């Protein structure tokens, strides 16, 4: 299913887009979808669902996430920050490793 990203112009729009997507497609109550929400425990998403979400974000925004992404991402905020950084909407997230940064940059020229 194709989702419009026309209104996504900065990291705040991307965060909101991701929240709405998870709310609508995975039935997660929006009150749970706060920055600090842990995707597995707070949002009750399975690893398979998180992988689907990451794949749809990548496809929608023409991003490529490296293997091992879920080793770097636990919280909703982290997912949004990495996606926003790769897309060029946000500075490099301080929590990612140098090795992960290198792999992201190798896959995405805009990062």
N, C-alpha and C positions, 0 to 999 in steps of 0.2 A: 504494500500500500504506500503510495507516494504521499509525502507530507510537505506542505508548503513551508519553505524557509525564508520566504520573501521579507518577512518582518524581522528577521534575525540580523541585526546590525552591530551588536556588541555582546559582551559576555553576559550581561544581565538578561538580554532577550534570549540568548541560548539557554541559560539556566531555566528560564520560564518555559521555553519550548520543551526542554527535557522533562520538566515537572509535569506539564500537561500530557506529554506522550506517555509517561509512566502511569499517570492517573487514569487516562482514558483507555490505554491498551492492556494494562495489567491490574486495574481495579484497586490501586493503592490509594487510600484516603489522602487527600491533599494536605491535611493537617499533619500527617506523618512525614511528608516530603519536604523536610527542612534541610538546611545545609549540612547539619551534623548527622543526618540519618544514615545509619549503616545499612547498606543495600540488602544484605542477607537477613540480618536479625530484625532491624526496625521495620524495614519495608516488606519483610517476609518473601523476598525474591529468591528463587533457586539460582544456582550457578548457571544453569542452562538459560534461564530467563535473563540474567544479567548479560550473558554472552549475546543473546538475541538483541537486547537493548543496545549494547555496544555496536553490534553489527548494523543496526538500523541507523544509529547516530552517524556511524562512518559512511554509510551509503547516502544518507540524506545530505550530509555536509561535504561529501567528497573527501573524506579523511581516511587515513590508513593508520590503524593502531597496531603496534608491534605485538608479537606473541609475548605472553607474560604480562599483559596489561593489568589483568586482575590481581597480580602480585603487588601492583602499585596503587590500586584503587580499592577502597573499602567503603568510603562514604559518598553520598550523592554529590557533595561539594567537590570532592576529588575528581569524580567523573566529569563534572561540568568544567572544572578548571583545566583539566588536560585537554578536553575537546576544544575549549575556547582558546587555549594556547596554540594548539596545532592549527586551528583555523585563523589565527592571527588577531584574535580579539582580546587577548590577555597576556600578561607577562608569564615567564616560565614559573610554574608552580614550585615552591621551595621544597616540597616533600618528595619530588621525584629524584631518582638517582641519576648520576652523570651518565651511566651506561644506558639507562632507559631514555634519557634525553637524546643521546646519540642515535639510538635506534629510531626514535620518533622523527628526528631531523632527516635521517637517511630515507625514510619512507614518504616524508611530506616536505616539499621545498618551502612551503609558506611558514613552517614552524620556526 
